[in-house]
Amino acid sequence: MAAPSTSTQRDRPIVAATAPLPGIDDGAFALDAADVRVLDRAQPPTRQALLEFVTGAAVVVCVFTDAIDDELLDAAGPGLKGVCAFAVGVDNIDLDACRRRGIAVTNTPDAVTEGTANLTWGLILACTRRIVAADAFVRTGRFEKEGNGFPTGWMGVHLSGQTLCIVGAGRIGLAVARRAAAFGMRVTYVARTAHPEFASPAAGSAQRVTLEQGLSTADVVSVHTPLTPQTRALIGARELALMKPTAVLVNTARGPVIDEAALADALQRRAIWGAGLDVFQNEPAVHPALLKLDNTVLTPHIGSAEGFWRRRMTEMVRDNTQSILNGLTPPNLVKAD
């Protein structure tokens, strides 16, 4: 289950990493005076295996699929000082439970930005230009037999001069907005408060709009809001009905922000052009209807999966962990709302 520790000294604190971290074998997660044990995830661990694995840990390094709640905190024991998320989102962590126990919670906010923004644009292009369906058309021999239907076949949706609406004005949303300039797109954004950085020319001089305004006027809607009680099912049947029939919806944030059944229905009826999804409502399960549609592009939650940035995430987790072990305030402490 766990990789061997580099030391067997019993007085050294234990850091329990619930997944192999990129770069862990070549020093990216080197810690001073601590034993690191790593959970083998060749198969998804059972809940009981996870609880047993964290027992006695001073710091738990978790991934987004791990539910960090009172049960797990109890299993870790009274010596637990910190929970370090290998992620930017912390919706899998019971923050109140950690705060009651004086347990620090950290994340890796900056390291996921560029990779996720890149994947977002990959999904936008894949949807608007039907790249996945076209690839299958070639691979199955249909191109050779049928041609490409020129000049009316394989029509896509153009982006230049069109409107991109960013839902959620954080780091990733801003990075996506900045890339829109290369495609000559107008940008709007939806947020609870104004974000001056979105109004800069580099971000397309973006205009803040309501969700309803953004959905009804956008040609591409890209979701980047964190999952909270307020954003769960933020986009459902009513909201999808506001979108243009030529619009594309992309989600690289959290699956439950979108009502997946309502989205599947809208896509089946061609009420919207298409959807690019890296996250799912009941992940890793996917609504069966989405799997059968040719106007969807689906990826397995790989937003930050670029080697450079995943290693950077490991380094950030290392720095957070080391600070907690040294009794210092970690650099990426998740603060109370």
C-alpha positions as CSV (number, residue, x, y, z in Angstrom):
1,M,0.0,0.0,0.0
2,A,2.7,2.5,1.0
3,A,6.1,3.1,-0.4
4,P,8.9,2.5,2.0
5,S,10.0,5.4,4.2
6,T,13.5,6.7,3.9
7,S,13.9,6.5,7.6
8,T,12.6,4.3,10.4
9,Q,13.1,6.8,13.3
10,R,9.9,6.7,15.3
11,D,10.2,10.2,16.6
12,R,10.1,11.7,13.1
13,P,6.7,13.1,12.0
14,I,4.8,11.2,9.3
15,V,3.6,12.8,6.1
16,A,0.9,10.6,4.5
17,A,0.5,11.4,0.7
18,T,-2.6,9.7,-0.6
19,A,-1.3,9.6,-4.2
20,P,2.1,9.4,-5.9
21,L,3.1,13.0,-6.5
22,P,4.9,14.1,-9.8
23,G,8.6,14.5,-9.1
24,I,8.5,12.8,-5.7
25,D,11.2,10.3,-6.8
26,D,13.7,13.0,-7.9
27,G,13.5,15.4,-5.0
28,A,10.5,17.6,-5.7
29,F,9.0,16.5,-2.4
30,A,12.1,16.3,-0.2
31,L,11.4,17.2,3.4
32,D,13.6,17.9,6.4
33,A,13.3,15.4,9.3
34,A,10.1,13.7,8.2
35,D,9.1,10.3,7.0
36,V,7.0,10.3,3.8
37,R,4.7,7.4,3.0
38,V,2.8,7.2,-0.3
39,L,-0.4,5.4,-1.0
40,D,-0.3,3.1,-4.0
41,R,-3.3,4.1,-6.2
42,A,-2.9,1.4,-8.9
43,Q,-6.5,0.7,-7.8
44,P,-8.7,3.4,-6.2
45,P,-8.4,2.9,-2.5
46,T,-11.4,1.9,-0.4
47,R,-12.5,4.3,2.3
48,Q,-11.2,1.9,5.0
49,A,-7.8,1.7,3.3
50,L,-7.6,5.5,3.2
51,L,-8.5,5.7,6.9
52,E,-5.9,3.2,7.9
53,F,-3.3,4.9,5.7
54,V,-3.5,8.3,7.4
55,T,-3.3,6.9,10.9
56,G,-0.6,8.7,12.9
57,A,0.1,11.3,10.3
58,A,1.3,14.8,11.2
59,V,0.3,16.1,7.7
60,V,-2.0,14.5,5.1
61,V,-1.4,15.4,1.5
62,C,-4.7,14.7,-0.3
63,V,-6.1,14.8,-3.8
64,F,-9.5,16.1,-4.8
65,T,-11.2,12.7,-4.7
66,D,-10.4,12.2,-1.0
67,A,-13.2,13.2,1.4
68,I,-11.4,14.9,4.3
69,D,-14.0,14.9,7.1
70,D,-14.4,14.3,10.8
71,E,-14.0,10.5,10.2
72,L,-10.7,10.8,8.4
73,L,-9.4,13.5,10.9
74,D,-10.3,11.1,13.7
75,A,-8.5,8.3,12.0
76,A,-5.3,10.4,11.5
77,G,-5.3,11.1,15.3
78,P,-4.5,14.0,17.6
79,G,-1.1,14.6,16.1
80,L,-2.5,15.8,12.8
81,K,-1.3,19.4,12.1
82,G,-2.2,20.0,8.5
83,V,-4.1,18.9,5.4
84,C,-2.3,19.9,2.2
85,A,-4.4,19.6,-1.0
86,F,-2.8,18.8,-4.2
87,A,-5.3,21.0,-6.0
88,V,-6.7,24.5,-6.0
89,G,-10.2,23.5,-5.1
90,V,-10.9,22.4,-1.5
91,D,-14.6,21.4,-1.7
92,N,-13.6,17.9,-0.7
93,I,-12.3,19.1,2.6
94,D,-14.5,20.0,5.6
95,L,-12.9,23.3,6.4
96,D,-15.0,23.8,9.5
97,A,-13.9,20.5,11.0
98,C,-10.3,21.3,10.4
99,R,-10.6,24.8,11.9
100,R,-12.3,23.4,15.0
101,R,-9.3,21.1,15.5
102,G,-6.7,23.7,14.7
103,I,-5.6,21.9,11.5
104,A,-4.1,24.1,8.8
105,V,-5.5,23.6,5.3
106,T,-3.5,24.5,2.2
107,N,-3.9,24.3,-1.6
108,T,-1.9,25.0,-4.8
109,P,-3.6,28.0,-6.3
110,D,-1.1,29.3,-8.9
111,A,0.2,26.0,-10.3
112,V,-3.0,24.9,-11.9
113,T,-3.7,28.1,-13.8
114,E,-1.9,27.9,-17.1
115,G,-2.5,24.2,-17.7
116,T,-6.2,24.5,-17.0
117,A,-6.5,27.6,-19.2
118,N,-4.7,25.7,-22.0
119,L,-7.1,22.7,-21.7
120,T,-10.0,25.1,-21.7
121,W,-9.0,26.5,-25.0
122,G,-8.3,23.0,-26.3
123,L,-11.9,22.1,-25.5
124,I,-13.3,25.3,-27.0
125,L,-11.5,24.5,-30.3
126,A,-12.3,20.9,-30.2
127,C,-16.0,21.7,-29.9
128,T,-16.3,24.6,-32.3
129,R,-14.3,22.8,-35.0
130,R,-15.6,19.3,-34.3
131,I,-12.1,17.9,-34.0
132,V,-12.9,14.7,-32.1
133,A,-15.7,13.7,-34.4
134,A,-13.5,14.6,-37.4
135,D,-10.6,12.5,-36.0
136,A,-13.0,9.5,-35.7
137,F,-14.2,10.1,-39.2
138,V,-10.7,9.8,-40.6
139,R,-9.6,6.8,-38.4
140,T,-12.7,4.7,-39.3
141,G,-12.0,5.1,-43.0
142,R,-15.0,7.3,-43.8
143,F,-12.8,10.1,-45.2
144,E,-11.4,7.8,-47.8
145,K,-14.8,6.4,-48.7
146,E,-16.9,9.5,-48.5
147,G,-14.6,12.6,-48.8
148,N,-15.1,15.6,-46.6
149,G,-18.2,16.9,-48.1
150,F,-16.6,20.1,-49.3
151,P,-17.7,22.9,-49.3
152,T,-20.6,22.3,-47.0
153,G,-19.3,19.5,-44.8
154,W,-17.9,19.6,-41.3
155,M,-19.0,23.2,-40.7
156,G,-17.9,24.6,-37.3
157,V,-18.5,27.7,-35.3
158,H,-16.2,30.7,-35.8
159,L,-14.6,32.6,-32.9
160,S,-13.2,35.8,-34.3
161,G,-15.5,38.7,-33.4
162,Q,-17.6,36.5,-31.1
163,T,-18.2,36.7,-27.4
164,L,-16.6,34.6,-24.7
165,C,-18.3,34.7,-21.3
166,I,-16.2,33.7,-18.3
167,V,-18.2,32.4,-15.3
168,G,-16.0,32.9,-12.3
169,A,-13.4,35.6,-12.2
170,G,-10.4,33.9,-10.6
171,R,-6.9,33.2,-11.8
172,I,-7.9,30.6,-14.3
173,G,-10.8,32.6,-15.7
174,L,-8.4,35.5,-16.2
175,A,-5.9,33.4,-18.0
176,V,-8.6,32.1,-20.3
177,A,-9.7,35.7,-21.0
178,R,-6.2,36.7,-21.8
179,R,-5.9,34.0,-24.4
180,A,-9.1,35.2,-26.1
181,A,-7.3,38.2,-27.5
182,A,-5.4,35.9,-29.9
183,F,-8.8,34.8,-31.3
184,G,-10.2,38.3,-31.6
185,M,-13.0,37.6,-29.2
186,R,-15.0,40.0,-27.0
187,V,-15.0,39.0,-23.3
188,T,-17.6,39.3,-20.6
189,Y,-17.4,37.9,-17.1
190,V,-19.7,36.9,-14.3
191,A,-18.6,37.5,-10.7
192,R,-20.1,38.7,-7.4
193,T,-17.9,41.8,-7.5
194,A,-16.0,43.7,-10.1
195,H,-12.5,42.6,-11.0
196,P,-10.4,45.5,-12.4
197,E,-7.9,43.1,-13.9
198,F,-10.5,41.8,-16.3
199,A,-11.1,45.3,-17.6
200,S,-7.5,45.5,-18.9
201,P,-6.8,45.4,-22.6
202,A,-4.8,42.1,-22.0
203,A,-8.0,40.5,-20.8
204,G,-10.1,41.9,-23.7
205,S,-11.4,44.9,-21.7
206,A,-13.9,42.5,-20.3
207,Q,-17.3,43.8,-19.2
208,R,-18.9,42.4,-16.1
209,V,-22.4,41.0,-16.7
210,T,-25.1,39.1,-14.8
211,L,-25.2,35.3,-15.4
212,E,-28.4,35.7,-17.4
213,Q,-26.8,38.4,-19.6
214,G,-23.7,36.4,-20.1
215,L,-25.4,33.2,-21.1
216,S,-27.8,34.9,-23.5
217,T,-25.2,36.9,-25.3
218,A,-22.2,34.5,-25.4
219,D,-21.0,32.3,-28.2
220,V,-18.7,30.4,-25.8
221,V,-19.4,30.1,-22.0
222,S,-16.5,28.9,-19.9
223,V,-17.0,27.9,-16.3
224,H,-14.3,28.6,-13.7
225,T,-16.2,29.1,-10.5
226,P,-15.4,27.1,-7.4
227,L,-18.0,24.6,-6.1
228,T,-19.9,26.1,-3.2
229,P,-23.5,25.7,-1.9
230,Q,-24.3,28.8,-4.0
231,T,-22.7,27.5,-7.3
232,R,-24.0,23.9,-7.1
233,A,-26.3,23.5,-10.1
234,L,-25.7,27.1,-11.1
235,I,-26.3,26.2,-14.7
236,G,-29.5,24.1,-15.1
237,A,-32.3,23.8,-17.6
238,R,-33.5,27.4,-17.2
239,E,-30.0,28.8,-17.7
240,L,-29.2,26.5,-20.7
241,A,-32.4,27.7,-22.3
242,L,-31.0,31.2,-22.4
243,M,-28.0,30.2,-24.5
244,K,-27.8,30.5,-28.3
245,P,-28.3,27.4,-30.4
246,T,-24.8,28.0,-31.8
247,A,-23.2,28.4,-28.4
248,V,-20.6,26.1,-26.7
249,L,-20.4,25.4,-23.0
250,V,-17.1,24.4,-21.4
251,N,-16.5,23.4,-17.8
252,T,-13.0,22.8,-16.4
253,A,-14.0,23.8,-12.8
254,R,-16.2,21.4,-10.9
255,G,-18.8,19.1,-12.3
256,P,-21.7,19.8,-10.0
257,V,-21.8,23.5,-11.1
258,I,-23.7,22.2,-14.1
259,D,-26.9,20.1,-14.0
260,E,-25.6,17.2,-16.1
261,A,-29.0,15.8,-17.0
262,A,-30.3,19.2,-18.1
263,L,-27.1,19.7,-20.2
264,A,-27.5,16.3,-21.8
265,D,-31.0,17.1,-22.8
266,A,-30.1,20.4,-24.3
267,L,-27.3,18.8,-26.3
268,Q,-29.5,16.0,-27.5
269,R,-32.1,18.5,-28.7
270,R,-29.3,20.6,-30.3
271,A,-30.5,23.5,-28.2
272,I,-26.8,24.5,-27.9
273,W,-24.0,23.6,-30.3
274,G,-21.8,21.6,-28.0
275,A,-20.1,21.1,-24.7
276,G,-16.5,20.5,-23.6
277,L,-16.3,18.9,-20.2
278,D,-13.3,18.0,-18.1
279,V,-15.3,17.5,-14.9
280,F,-18.6,15.7,-14.2
281,Q,-21.4,15.9,-11.7
282,N,-20.9,12.4,-10.3
283,E,-17.3,12.0,-11.2
284,P,-15.9,9.6,-12.4
285,A,-19.3,8.5,-13.6
286,V,-20.6,10.4,-16.6
287,H,-24.2,10.8,-17.6
288,P,-24.8,8.0,-20.2
289,A,-26.4,10.4,-22.7
290,L,-23.2,12.5,-22.9
291,L,-21.2,9.5,-23.9
292,K,-23.3,8.9,-27.0
293,L,-23.3,12.4,-28.4
294,D,-21.1,13.7,-31.2
295,N,-21.4,17.3,-30.0
296,T,-19.5,16.7,-26.7
297,V,-15.8,16.5,-26.0
298,L,-15.0,14.7,-22.7
299,T,-11.7,14.5,-20.8
300,P,-11.0,12.8,-17.5
301,H,-10.3,15.8,-15.2
302,I,-6.9,16.6,-16.6
303,G,-7.0,20.4,-16.5
304,S,-3.6,20.8,-14.7
305,A,-2.0,17.8,-16.4
306,E,1.1,19.4,-17.8
307,G,4.3,18.0,-16.5
308,F,5.9,21.3,-15.6
309,W,2.9,22.5,-13.6
310,R,2.2,19.2,-11.9
311,R,5.8,19.2,-10.6
312,R,5.3,22.8,-9.5
313,M,2.2,21.6,-7.6
314,T,4.4,19.0,-5.8
315,E,6.9,21.7,-4.9
316,M,4.1,23.9,-3.5
317,V,2.7,21.1,-1.4
318,R,6.3,20.4,-0.2
319,D,6.7,24.0,0.9
320,N,3.2,24.0,2.6
321,T,4.0,20.8,4.4
322,Q,7.4,21.8,5.6
323,S,6.1,25.1,7.0
324,I,3.4,23.2,8.9
325,L,6.0,20.8,10.3
326,N,8.2,23.7,11.4
327,G,5.3,25.5,13.1
328,L,5.1,28.3,10.6
329,T,2.3,29.7,8.6
330,P,2.3,27.9,5.2
331,P,2.5,30.0,2.1
332,N,-0.8,28.8,0.6
333,L,-3.0,28.7,3.7
334,V,-6.7,28.5,2.9
335,K,-8.3,31.2,5.0
336,A,-11.7,31.3,6.5
337,D,-14.4,33.1,4.5
